[in-house]
Amino acid sequence: MQRIIDLRSDTVTHPTPAMREAMYRAEVGDDVMGEDPTVNRLQEMAAERMGKEAALFVASGTMGNLICILAQCGRGDEVIMGDKAHTFLFEAGGPSVLGGVHVRTVRNRDDGTVDPAEVEAAVRPDNVHFPRSRLVVLENTHNRCGGAVLTRAQMDPVVAVARKHNLNAHLDGARIFNAAVALGVDARTLAEPFDTVSFCLSKGLSAPVGSLVCGSREFVREATRLRKVLGGGMRQAGIIAAAGIVALEQMVDRLADDHANARRLAVGLAEMGVFDIRPERVQSNILIFGLATDRFTPQQLVARCAQDGLKFQAIEGGQFRMVTHYGIEREDIDAALGIVRRAVGQLGRA
Ligand SMILES: *Cc1c(COP(=O)(O)O)cnc(C)c1O
């Protein structure tokens, strides 16, 4: 059978053998009653890793961000975020669908940051014509900005604007451990300025399911109620939480390998001379790049590579997205480059 190299996302990772073992052995209870010891342990670990008082296990990153927004904004309130934020683009409009929360965007720069001055200008004055500004959301690493890593120096001025105007601040840290590893800091250092932070276990950390939201005890009490409202109260959830514990214990440091592989991939793609790609800009495990030739379309290249066992995505704006992750080895990167090179050669001749 042909080996498939799947670079569509780090969500395609499967649980490790250690995770399956932990799932098999997990002690469980009814988590809606707060009695699942494995979920409780995962939540304590998550709170500790993020430097927050408490944490709550939720079904997905989307549910986590939604709960964080609903806990901090009421109907008619406004949340400010970047125009390339995952929460704005890819979470089905949840804040407005379910919370009556208005989303206001400011421009995301290529490095994943937003301009603090633009955020400040977006904060509404007290006036009956306007929604009430309540919350600012940042994302780190920044998915649609090619896995861009944001430093404290880049995030702090935005959070300072939020504080100045009595707004809360939430971090969509779906890949916060990628950011922490890339910067060589603790995740809690990146989470520190924020009232709430969400992160995913089911991406680069390779767990099958689940995310956590972290913040004050009071926030987590409210988040627990909101999770129930959203139908996310899970019973013997320790079965999946067990994999999350292994993810936090064993899968964080190895993210550095994914970053090295992403850089290697970017360098190889750049050498082909047909892509608009800057390898030095690749900071974590996501590559987003364009096509610098009109001899074929992005869709044609994706389709041709898929025939040879390499999967990746053609996304909006004529761009490609590739993501490295657990299970993708250095040899797979070289094989992937071989497949792309061959496809580019064939399509370029046609
Ligand atoms: C994947 C992702 C999410 C959502 O996570 P799901 O578990 O897929 O719902 C949220 N934010 C960012 C930045 C993501 O990359």
The ligand as an SDF file (V2000), in Angstrom:
LIG
                    3D

 15 15  0  0  0  0  0  0  0  0999 V2000
   -8.0860   24.3820   15.2810 C   0  0  0  0  0  0  0  0  0  0  0  0
   -8.2320   25.7180   15.8880 C   0  0  0  0  0  0  0  0  0  0  0  0
   -9.3320   26.0300   16.6780 C   0  0  0  0  0  0  0  0  0  0  0  0
  -10.5250   25.1090   16.8370 C   0  0  0  0  0  0  0  0  0  0  0  0
  -10.2750   23.8520   17.2710 O   0  0  0  0  0  0  0  0  0  0  0  0
  -11.2590   22.6290   16.9070 P   0  0  0  0  0  0  0  0  0  0  0  0
  -10.8790   21.6390   17.9390 O   0  0  0  0  0  0  0  0  0  0  0  0
  -10.9310   22.2330   15.5190 O   0  0  0  0  0  0  0  0  0  0  0  0
  -12.6600   23.1090   17.0690 O   0  0  0  0  0  0  0  0  0  0  0  0
   -9.3620   27.2680   17.2700 C   0  0  0  0  0  0  0  0  0  0  0  0
   -8.3800   28.1560   17.0660 N   0  0  0  0  0  0  0  0  0  0  0  0
   -7.3180   27.8980   16.3030 C   0  0  0  0  0  0  0  0  0  0  0  0
   -6.2570   28.9180   16.1440 C   0  0  0  0  0  0  0  0  0  0  0  0
   -7.2180   26.6760   15.6690 C   0  0  0  0  0  0  0  0  0  0  0  0
   -6.1670   26.4230   14.8720 O   0  0  0  0  0  0  0  0  0  0  0  0
  1  2  1  0
  2  3  1  0
  2 14  2  0
  3  4  1  0
  3 10  2  0
  4  5  1  0
  5  6  1  0
  6  7  2  0
  6  8  1  0
  6  9  1  0
 10 11  1  0
 11 12  2  0
 12 13  1  0
 12 14  1  0
 14 15  1  0
M  END
$$$$
